[in-house]
């Protein structure tokens, strides 16, 4: 086995990235090569299938935990930076929306994990470097575009949360964290903000679940357009409402727990959910 030095690896990586971006530019105008625009068959799944997906996700995590922990270490750091910015910039009311926003960009954040599970499923020896195989994905164009959509939804949620705060407890920022928490739990305006905020956040979360629950894994594996992947994802949710609702609760609950304390739990929660998402895709979308 030849050990490549960092310069050789970096040169190959940059060359592969350039080829991928060039191919993506052409793919925007190309027809779906695998399905001709036809939607794939959707399977009906039970709650037990969610358990199978989670167990396989845990198995993938256990098999390459050092690599995925290294890969996901950035997410708690991002969370801490965002929290610090929120507290220092008078944006304290956005602290919870920022933390919960991980659920909105989680499908995008899990791309490298889907790729690692895909390659491990094929019998390859997996390391964190394999995560960059995403750049060679058949549906890279759609991945980029849908990723931008999720980022836009994330910022839309932050704007909505700020608007809700301004209409209830605002518009002035709270004097301190203690004062903010007191107002949230002990005033009618705080209760109204919480109820409306949770309702609006639920709408954002359901929208993201519907358009992305299997979209990214599908575009990672197949040469399909973004609209085909999104339509397939929506059909998955429509065909399996109970299972998808429970899956959404598992993801949301896992991310909330992973955010405590100080986002450290995301180092474990994100890899397990990411790997499990790949296996869920395998069970619900026919090849």
C-alpha positions in Angstrom: 0.0 0.0 0.0 1.3 3.4 -1.0 1.1 6.1 1.6 0.3 9.4 0.0 1.6 12.7 1.4 -0.7 15.6 2.2 0.3 17.5 -0.9 -0.6 14.6 -3.2 -3.9 14.0 -1.4 -4.8 17.8 -1.4 -4.0 18.0 -5.2 -6.3 15.0 -5.9 -9.0 16.4 -3.7 -9.0 19.8 -5.3 -8.9 18.2 -8.8 -11.9 16.0 -7.8 -13.7 19.0 -6.4 -13.2 20.9 -9.6 -14.5 18.0 -11.7 -17.5 17.6 -9.5 -18.4 21.3 -9.7 -18.0 21.3 -13.5 -20.2 18.2 -13.8 -22.8 19.8 -11.5 -23.0 22.9 -13.7 -23.9 20.6 -16.7 -26.3 18.5 -14.7 -28.7 21.3 -14.0 -30.0 21.0 -17.5 -29.8 17.2 -17.9 -32.7 14.8 -17.6 -32.7 12.2 -14.8 -30.4 9.4 -16.2 -31.8 6.6 -14.0 -35.5 7.1 -13.9 -36.3 9.4 -16.8 -38.2 11.6 -14.4 -40.3 8.7 -13.0 -40.7 8.5 -9.2 -39.3 5.4 -7.5 -41.5 2.9 -5.6 -42.1 3.7 -1.9 -42.4 0.9 0.7 -44.6 1.1 3.7 -42.7 0.7 6.9 -43.5 0.1 10.6 -42.1 1.5 13.8 -40.0 -1.6 14.0 -38.2 -0.5 10.9 -37.1 2.7 12.7 -35.6 0.5 15.4 -33.7 -1.4 12.7 -32.4 1.8 11.2 -31.2 3.1 14.5 -29.5 -0.2 15.4 -27.7 -0.1 12.1 -26.8 3.5 12.7 -25.3 2.6 16.0 -23.4 -0.2 14.4 -21.9 2.1 11.8 -21.0 4.6 14.6 -19.3 1.8 16.6 -17.4 0.6 13.6 -15.9 4.0 12.8 -16.5 6.1 15.9 -13.1 7.7 16.0 -13.5 9.0 12.4 -17.1 10.2 12.8 -16.4 11.9 16.1 -13.6 13.8 14.4 -15.9 14.6 11.5 -18.7 15.8 13.8 -16.6 17.7 16.3 -17.2 20.9 14.5 -20.9 20.9 15.2 -20.8 21.5 19.0 -18.1 24.1 18.4 -20.4 25.9 15.9 -23.2 25.7 18.5 -21.0 27.2 21.2 -19.9 30.0 18.9 -23.5 30.8 17.9 -24.6 30.8 21.5 -21.8 33.2 22.5 -22.6 35.5 19.6 -26.3 35.5 20.6 -25.5 36.4 24.2 -22.9 39.0 23.3 -24.9 40.7 20.6 -28.1 41.2 22.5 -29.7 38.3 20.6 -30.4 36.2 23.6 -34.0 35.4 22.5 -32.5 33.6 19.5 -30.5 31.2 21.7 -33.2 28.5 21.6 -34.0 29.0 17.9 -30.3 28.7 17.1 -30.1 25.4 19.0 -33.3 24.0 17.6 -32.2 25.1 14.1 -29.8 22.1 14.1 -32.9 20.0 13.2 -33.5 22.1 10.1 -30.0 21.8 8.7 -29.4 18.3 10.2 -30.1 16.5 6.9 -27.5 18.6 5.2 -25.0 18.2 8.0 -25.3 14.4 7.7 -24.1 14.2 4.1 -20.7 12.8 5.0 -22.2 10.3 7.3 -24.6 9.0 4.7 -21.6 8.5 2.4 -19.7 6.6 5.0 -22.6 4.3 5.6 -23.1 3.8 1.9 -19.5 2.8 1.4 -19.5 0.6 4.5 -22.6 -1.1 3.2 -20.7 -1.9 0.0 -17.9 -3.5 2.0 -15.3 -0.7 1.8 -13.0 0.1 4.7 -14.3 3.4 5.9 -12.5 6.5 7.3 -13.5 10.1 7.6 -11.8 10.8 4.3 -14.5 8.7 2.6 -17.0 11.4 3.6 -15.6 13.6 0.8 -17.0 11.0 -1.7 -20.1 13.3 -1.5 -18.3 15.5 -4.1 -18.6 12.6 -6.6 -22.3 12.0 -5.9 -24.4 11.5 -9.0 -26.9 14.0 -7.8 -24.4 16.7 -6.6 -26.3 19.5 -8.3 -29.5 18.7 -6.4 -27.6 18.2 -3.1 -26.1 21.7 -3.5 -29.5 23.3 -4.4 -31.4 21.6 -1.6 -28.7 22.4 0.8 -29.2 26.1 0.0 -32.9 25.7 0.5 -32.4 24.3 4.0 -30.0 27.1 4.9 -32.6 29.6 3.7 -35.2 27.8 5.8 -32.9 28.0 8.8 -32.5 31.7 8.5 -36.2 32.1 7.9 -36.8 30.3 11.2 -34.4 32.8 12.9 -36.3 35.7 11.4 -39.6 34.3 12.4 -38.4 33.7 16.0 -37.1 37.2 16.3 -40.4 38.6 14.9 -42.4 36.6 17.5 -40.2 37.8 20.3 -40.6 41.4 19.1 -44.3 41.1 19.1 -44.5 39.6 22.6 -41.7 40.2 25.0 -39.8 42.7 22.8 -38.8 44.7 21.0 -36.1 45.6 23.5 -33.5 42.8 24.2 -33.7 41.3 27.7 -31.4 42.8 30.4 -29.9 39.4 31.3 -30.4 35.6 30.9 -32.1 35.5 34.3 -34.5 38.3 33.4 -35.3 36.6 30.1 -36.1 33.3 31.7 -38.2 34.9 34.3 -40.3 36.7 31.6 -40.6 33.5 29.6 -42.0 31.4 32.4 -43.8 33.9 34.6 -45.6 36.3 32.2 -48.5 36.0 29.8 -46.4 37.5 27.0 -43.7 34.9 27.7 -46.2 32.1 27.5 -47.7 33.5 24.3 -44.2 33.7 22.8 -43.5 30.1 23.7 -46.7 28.7 22.4 -46.6 30.7 19.1 -42.9 30.0 18.7 -43.3 26.2 19.2 -46.2 26.2 16.7 -44.3 28.1 14.0 -41.1 26.0 14.7 -43.2 22.8 14.3 -44.3 24.0 10.8 -40.7 24.6 9.8 -39.7 21.2 11.1 -42.5 19.4 9.3 -41.6 21.1 6.1 -38.0 20.2 6.3 -38.8 16.6 7.3 -41.2 16.3 4.3 -38.7 17.6 1.7 -35.5 16.1 3.0 -36.1 12.8 5.0 -34.7 10.7 2.1 -33.7 13.4 -0.5 -30.0 13.7 0.3 -29.4 9.9 0.5 -31.2 9.4 -2.7 -29.2 12.1 -4.6 -26.1 10.7 -3.0 -26.7 7.3 -4.5 -28.6 8.0 -7.7 -28.5 10.5 -10.6 -31.8 12.2 -9.9 -32.9 15.8 -10.0 -33.7 17.7 -6.9 -37.4 17.9 -7.7 -37.6 14.1 -8.1 -35.8 13.6 -4.8 -38.1 16.0 -3.0 -41.2 14.5 -4.5 -40.0 11.1 -3.4 -39.4 12.4 0.1 -42.9 13.9 0.3 -44.4 10.6 -0.9 -42.4 8.7 1.8 -44.0 10.9 4.5 -47.4 10.7 3.0 -47.2 6.9 2.8 -45.9 6.4 6.3 -47.3 9.2 8.4 -47.0 7.5 11.8 -43.5 6.2 11.2 -42.3 9.5 9.9 -43.9 11.4 12.7 -42.1 9.2 15.2 -38.9 9.5 13.3 -39.2 13.3 13.4 -39.7 13.2 17.2 -36.7 10.9 17.5 -34.5 13.3 15.6 -35.8 16.4 17.4 -35.5 14.8 20.8 -32.1 13.5 20.0 -30.9 16.9 18.9 -32.3 18.6 22.0 -30.6 16.0 24.2 -27.4 16.4 22.1 -27.4 20.1 22.8 -26.9 19.4 26.5 -24.6 20.2 28.0 -23.1 22.9 25.8 -23.8 21.0 22.5 -21.3 18.3 23.5 -23.8 15.4 23.0 -24.0 16.3 19.3 -20.7 14.5 18.8 -22.6 11.2 19.4 -26.2 12.1 18.5 -25.4 13.5 15.0 -23.4 10.5 13.8 -25.9 7.9 15.0 -28.9 9.8 13.4 -26.9 10.4 10.2 -26.0 6.8 9.8 -29.5 5.7 10.7 -31.0 8.1 8.1 -29.1 6.2 5.4 -30.5 2.9 6.6 -34.0 4.3 6.8 -33.7 5.5 3.2 -32.7 2.0 2.2 -35.7 0.5 3.9 -38.3 2.9 2.6 -37.2 3.6 -1.0 -37.0 0.7 -3.5 -33.9 0.3 -5.6 
